[in-house]
Amino acid sequence: MKHRTQLVRAAVIFSTLLAPFTVRAQQPLPADSKVIAVAPASPLAGLLTDKLAGVAATSEATQFESARLAEIISDKAKAYQEYRVSGAVSRQYGGTRVDVFQTQNELTAFGLFTYCSGGEKRMLDGLGSDGALADGVVMFWKANYFVRVDAGDSGRAKLAAAVALARAVARSIVPRSEAATRPSLLESLPASQMISGSERYFLGPESLSAYIERGREMFEFPGDAEAVLAEYNQPAPAGSLDQITAAGTAAGKTGSGGKPDTPESAVPLKLIIVEYHTPQFATDAVAGLNEFVESLPEEERNRIAFQREGNYVLEAINVRDRELAQSLMGSIKYPYTVKWLRNPLWPTNDPFRMEKTAQMLISTFGLLGLILLTVLGVGSAFGATIFLKRRKQQQEIFSDAGGMLRLEIDPFERTLLGLPPKRSEE
């Protein structure tokens, strides 16, 4: 009964405390009130403000998820998705359109920039981490953003306005660190005879196929594989058809259309490095590449060279000078590194080290005590068993005569002495 009274009192106190909140929740909202959903502002939409570089926006900012990238970049959507583009925003400023793409990190933004800035371009200094102008489009990357400003034509005034808009967007992007991060795989490309600005960074077969014919059939990218490509100048072999063509071009020979013939020696050698993150992936890639090359005509096979170096798969395409190709691939070494995760000689900063030490000591002495008790118990039982067994054996063979025969003469004692027979006590 006492416990029931205490429960009733507790329920009354709890109901009293909860009553004000219950009444407020049940009160209806005023008729003229409005419910406003509060959500964090998108970082993408914040980059394209209503006014950039003194130019007012002529449309609303339109955001696109990764699945809708085809609406603004058409057939390149798959390649953009390989660079981990999570979203994009687009807005018009007069006749100029500004597109901002958000990628997973700085490396993917850099790769997307190298993919989009291929071909003839002019590098722009002081625009993001790297900036370029190609086919009337100003583009740059900074932090994990890739930005392209399409001027619509190549007029000088339009291009100047596009560059101004791009610089305004670049100023609004705040990176985590001042130093821009680039893929370490680029450092494995040989610097000798490399054509400046030809480096490319790929994360999938779609983007690779834009620069290498039938690249989808050559390489797969399992396990987050990555690749780099660079172009190299290669001389024509002595006495080859290339030199004859080059000589004819130098002499003013022209082909159809009145344009000079392009010598085959002018075609650069393309060197690809694909890094796989396990030896098994690299082995499978080499086997697949060998099968693909064997299916080509002999002339095309002679212009391809490839080999494996550690987890790298190296391939040279458009080979005219095989010695140059072998020299370039031979200079590439897979960077094997062995690192201590932690030097065991350094003192530990573990805040629980004293507790762990005490637990270890207790466990050690406890184990020793258990072993000692086990030995004593087993030894005592064994010794007692042996003692009792020997005692029993002694009792079985014991006799007061030491095991000898004894003659009992007591019954003849009274007869020999002539004594009367013993009286009965009854």
C-alpha positions in Angstrom: 0.0 0.0 0.0 2.9 2.3 0.8 4.5 1.7 -2.6 1.2 2.4 -4.4 0.9 5.8 -2.6 4.4 6.8 -3.7 3.7 5.9 -7.3 0.5 8.0 -7.3 2.3 11.0 -5.9 5.0 10.6 -8.5 2.5 10.5 -11.3 0.7 13.6 -10.0 4.0 15.6 -9.9 5.0 14.5 -13.4 1.6 15.5 -14.8 1.8 18.9 -13.1 5.3 19.6 -14.6 4.2 18.4 -18.1 0.9 20.3 -18.2 2.2 23.7 -19.5 3.9 22.0 -22.4 0.9 20.0 -23.2 -1.4 23.0 -23.2 0.9 24.9 -25.6 1.1 22.0 -28.0 -2.6 21.8 -28.2 -3.2 25.5 -28.8 -4.1 26.2 -32.5 -2.0 28.5 -34.7 -3.3 31.9 -35.6 -5.1 32.1 -38.9 -2.6 34.5 -40.5 0.5 32.5 -39.4 2.8 30.9 -42.0 5.0 27.9 -41.7 8.5 28.5 -43.0 10.8 25.6 -43.6 14.3 26.4 -42.5 17.1 24.6 -44.4 20.8 25.3 -44.7 21.7 27.3 -47.7 23.4 25.3 -50.5 27.1 26.2 -50.9 26.7 25.9 -54.6 23.9 28.4 -54.9 25.9 30.8 -52.7 28.7 30.9 -55.3 26.4 32.4 -58.0 25.0 35.5 -56.4 22.6 38.0 -57.9 25.5 40.1 -59.1 29.0 39.0 -60.2 31.8 41.4 -61.3 29.2 44.1 -61.7 27.0 42.0 -63.9 23.4 41.3 -62.8 22.0 37.8 -63.1 19.4 37.4 -65.8 18.0 34.0 -64.5 17.6 32.1 -61.3 20.3 29.7 -60.2 19.3 26.2 -61.3 20.8 23.3 -59.3 21.4 19.8 -60.7 22.1 16.5 -59.0 24.6 14.0 -60.2 21.9 12.1 -62.1 20.8 15.2 -64.0 24.2 16.4 -65.3 23.2 15.4 -68.8 20.9 18.5 -68.9 23.9 20.9 -68.9 26.8 18.8 -70.4 24.9 16.4 -72.6 27.0 13.4 -73.7 29.8 14.1 -71.2 27.7 13.3 -68.2 29.3 9.8 -67.7 32.8 11.2 -67.7 31.8 13.9 -65.2 30.4 11.3 -62.9 33.7 9.4 -63.0 35.2 12.5 -61.4 32.7 12.2 -58.5 30.6 15.2 -59.3 28.0 15.4 -56.6 26.1 18.4 -57.9 26.1 21.5 -60.1 24.6 24.9 -60.4 24.1 27.1 -63.5 23.1 30.7 -63.9 22.9 33.2 -66.8 24.6 36.6 -66.6 23.5 38.4 -69.7 24.7 36.2 -72.6 27.2 34.4 -70.5 26.5 31.2 -68.7 28.4 30.2 -65.5 28.4 26.5 -64.4 29.9 25.4 -61.1 30.5 21.7 -60.4 31.2 20.3 -56.9 33.4 17.2 -56.8 34.5 14.9 -54.1 37.9 16.5 -53.4 40.7 18.5 -54.9 42.1 15.6 -56.9 38.8 15.0 -58.7 38.4 18.7 -59.4 41.9 18.8 -60.9 41.2 15.7 -63.0 38.0 17.2 -64.3 39.9 20.4 -65.3 42.5 18.4 -67.2 39.7 16.4 -69.0 37.8 19.5 -70.1 40.9 21.7 -71.0 42.3 19.3 -73.6 43.3 20.4 -77.1 44.4 23.9 -78.0 44.1 26.2 -75.0 45.7 29.2 -73.4 46.5 29.1 -69.8 45.3 31.9 -67.6 47.4 33.0 -64.6 45.9 33.9 -61.3 42.6 32.2 -61.9 41.9 29.6 -59.3 44.5 26.8 -58.9 44.8 26.5 -62.7 42.9 28.4 -65.3 42.6 28.0 -69.1 40.7 29.5 -72.1 39.6 27.0 -74.8 37.0 27.4 -77.6 35.5 30.5 -76.0 35.1 28.8 -72.6 36.9 30.1 -69.5 37.5 27.3 -67.0 39.4 26.8 -63.7 39.5 24.6 -60.6 39.9 25.5 -57.0 39.4 23.4 -53.9 36.8 20.8 -54.8 35.1 23.0 -57.4 35.4 23.1 -61.2 34.0 26.2 -62.9 33.3 26.9 -66.6 32.1 30.2 -68.0 30.8 30.0 -71.6 31.0 33.3 -73.3 29.1 32.1 -76.4 31.6 33.6 -78.9 35.3 34.4 -79.1 34.9 38.2 -79.2 37.5 40.0 -77.1 34.9 41.9 -75.1 32.9 38.8 -74.4 36.0 36.9 -73.3 37.1 39.7 -71.0 33.7 39.7 -69.4 33.8 35.9 -69.0 37.2 36.1 -67.3 36.0 38.7 -64.9 33.0 36.5 -64.0 35.3 33.6 -63.5 37.6 35.6 -61.2 34.7 36.7 -59.1 33.6 33.1 -58.6 37.1 32.1 -57.8 37.4 34.8 -55.0 34.2 33.4 -53.4 35.7 29.9 -53.1 37.7 29.5 -49.9 40.0 26.4 -49.9 41.0 24.6 -46.7 44.6 25.3 -47.4 46.6 27.7 -49.6 48.6 24.9 -51.3 46.7 23.1 -54.1 46.9 19.3 -54.0 47.6 17.4 -57.2 47.7 13.6 -57.8 51.1 12.1 -56.8 50.8 9.7 -59.8 51.8 12.7 -62.0 55.3 12.6 -60.5 55.9 9.2 -62.1 55.6 10.6 -65.6 59.1 11.1 -67.2 59.8 14.8 -67.6 62.2 14.3 -70.6 60.7 15.4 -73.9 57.2 15.9 -72.4 55.0 18.4 -74.2 54.1 21.1 -71.7 50.5 21.1 -70.5 49.7 17.7 -72.0 49.2 16.0 -68.6 45.8 14.4 -68.0 44.3 12.6 -65.0 41.6 10.0 -65.4 39.4 8.0 -63.0 37.5 5.9 -65.5 37.3 4.5 -69.0 34.8 7.2 -70.3 37.2 10.1 -69.7 40.2 8.0 -71.0 38.4 7.2 -74.2 38.2 11.0 -75.0 42.0 11.0 -75.5 42.7 7.3 -76.3 40.9 5.6 -79.1 39.1 2.5 -77.8 40.3 3.3 -74.3 37.2 1.5 -72.8 38.4 -1.8 -74.4 42.0 -1.3 -73.2 41.5 -0.6 -69.5 39.0 -1.1 -66.8 39.2 0.8 -63.5 38.4 -1.6 -60.7 39.1 -0.8 -57.1 39.4 3.0 -57.5 42.2 2.7 -60.1 43.6 6.0 -61.5 45.5 6.9 -64.6 47.7 9.7 -66.0 48.6 10.5 -69.5 51.2 12.8 -71.1 52.4 13.4 -74.7 56.0 13.3 -75.8 57.8 14.5 -78.9 59.3 11.7 -81.0 61.7 12.0 -84.0 61.1 10.1 -87.2 63.3 7.1 -87.8 66.2 7.7 -90.2 65.2 7.1 -93.8 61.6 6.5 -93.0 58.5 7.6 -94.9 58.0 10.2 -92.1 61.2 12.0 -93.1 60.3 12.0 -96.7 56.9 13.5 -95.9 58.4 16.0 -93.6 60.9 17.0 -96.3 58.1 17.4 -98.8 56.2 19.6 -96.4 59.2 21.8 -95.8 59.6 22.2 -99.5 56.0 23.6 -99.8 54.3 20.4 -100.8 50.6 20.7 -100.2 47.8 18.1 -100.1 44.1 18.3 -101.0 42.5 21.6 -99.9 45.7 23.6 -100.3 46.9 22.8 -96.7 50.4 21.3 -96.1 50.5 17.6 -95.3 51.1 16.9 -91.7 54.1 14.5 -91.3 53.5 11.4 -89.3 56.5 12.3 -87.1 54.5 15.2 -85.8 52.1 12.8 -84.1 53.2 12.8 -80.4 53.8 9.6 -78.5 51.2 9.2 -75.7 52.3 7.5 -72.5 49.7 6.2 -70.1 50.3 5.0 -66.5 47.4 3.2 -64.9 47.9 2.5 -61.2 46.0 -0.4 -59.6 45.9 -0.8 -55.9 46.5 -4.6 -55.8 48.9 -6.8 -57.7 46.0 -9.0 -58.8 44.2 -6.1 -60.5 47.4 -5.2 -62.3 48.0 -8.8 -63.4 44.4 -9.0 -64.8 44.8 -5.6 -66.5 48.0 -6.7 -68.3 46.3 -10.0 -69.4 43.3 -8.1 -70.8 45.5 -5.5 -72.6 47.6 -8.3 -74.1 44.5 -10.0 -75.4 43.2 -6.7 -76.9 46.5 -5.9 -78.6 46.8 -9.4 -80.1 43.4 -8.8 -81.8 44.6 -5.8 -83.7 46.2 -5.8 -87.2 50.0 -6.0 -87.3 50.5 -2.4 -88.2 48.5 -1.2 -85.2 50.3 -3.7 -82.9 53.6 -2.3 -83.9 52.6 1.2 -82.7 51.7 0.0 -79.2 54.1 -1.0 -76.4 53.2 -1.9 -72.9 54.6 -3.5 -69.8 53.9 -3.9 -66.1 55.9 -2.3 -63.3 54.8 -3.2 -59.8 51.1 -2.1 -59.6 51.6 0.2 -62.6 50.5 -0.8 -66.1 52.4 1.3 -68.7 51.4 1.7 -72.3 52.8 3.8 -75.1 50.6 4.6 -78.1 51.4 6.1 -81.6 54.9 4.7 -81.3 57.2 5.7 -84.1 60.5 5.4 -82.2 60.4 2.1 -80.2 63.7 2.9 -78.5 62.2 6.1 -77.2 59.1 4.3 -75.9 61.1 1.6 -74.2 63.4 4.3 -72.7 60.4 6.3 -71.3 58.7 3.2 -69.8 62.0 1.9 -68.4 62.6 5.1 -66.5 59.3 4.7 -64.6 59.6 2.9 -61.3 56.8 1.9 -59.0 57.5 3.7 -55.7 57.6 0.9 -53.2 57.6 2.4 -49.7 57.8 0.8 -46.3 56.7 3.0 -43.4 56.4 2.5 -39.7 52.9 3.2 -38.6 54.5 4.1 -35.3 58.1 3.9 -33.9 57.9 1.4 -31.1 60.8 3.2 -29.3 58.7 6.4 -28.8 57.0 6.7 -25.5 53.3 6.1 -25.6 50.7 8.8 -24.9 48.0 6.3 -24.0 46.0 7.8 -21.1 45.0 4.2 -20.0 48.5 2.8 -20.0 48.6 2.5 -16.1 45.4 0.6 -16.1 46.6 -1.7 -18.9 49.8 -2.3 -17.0 48.0 -3.2 -13.8 45.7 -5.5 -15.7 48.6 -7.3 -17.3 50.4 -7.8 -13.9 47.2 -9.1 -12.3 46.6 -11.5 -15.2 50.2 -12.7 -15.1 50.3 -13.4 -11.3 46.8 -14.8 -11.4 47.9 -17.3 -14.1 51.1 -18.2 -12.1 49.0 -18.8 -9.0 46.6 -21.0 -10.9 49.4 -23.0 -12.2 50.9 -23.4 -8.7 47.6 -24.5 -7.2 47.1 -27.0 -10.0 50.6 -28.5 -9.4 50.1 -28.7 -5.6 46.7 -30.3 -6.0 47.7 -32.9 -8.6 51.0 -33.7 -6.6 49.1 -34.1 -3.3 46.5 -36.4 -4.9 49.2 -38.5 -6.6 51.3 -38.8 -3.5 48.3 -39.8 -1.3 47.4 -42.5 -3.8 50.8 -44.0 -3.8 51.0 -43.9 0.0 47.6 -45.7 0.5 48.5 -48.3 -2.1 51.7 -49.2 -0.4 50.0 -49.3 3.0 47.4 -51.7 1.7 50.1 -54.0 0.2 52.0 -54.1 3.6 48.8 -55.1 5.5 48.1 -58.0 3.1 51.6 -59.7 3.7 51.9 -59.0 7.5 52.3 -61.8 10.2 53.6 -61.8 13.8 56.0 -64.6 13.0 57.6 -62.8 10.2 56.1 -65.1 7.7 57.5 -68.4 9.5 55.6 -71.4 10.8 54.6 -71.4 14.5 53.8 -74.4 16.7 50.9 -73.8 19.0 51.6 -75.9 22.3 49.2 -74.2 24.6 46.5 -76.9 24.6 49.2 -79.5 25.9 50.5 -77.4 28.7 48.2 -78.7 31.6 48.6 -82.3 30.5 52.4 -82.1 30.6 52.4 -80.4 34.1 49.7 -82.7 35.5 47.3 -79.9 36.3 43.6 -80.5 36.6 41.4 -79.5 33.8 40.2 -75.9 33.8 36.9 -75.3 35.4 34.1 -74.0 33.5 32.8 -70.6 34.5 29.2 -71.7 34.0 
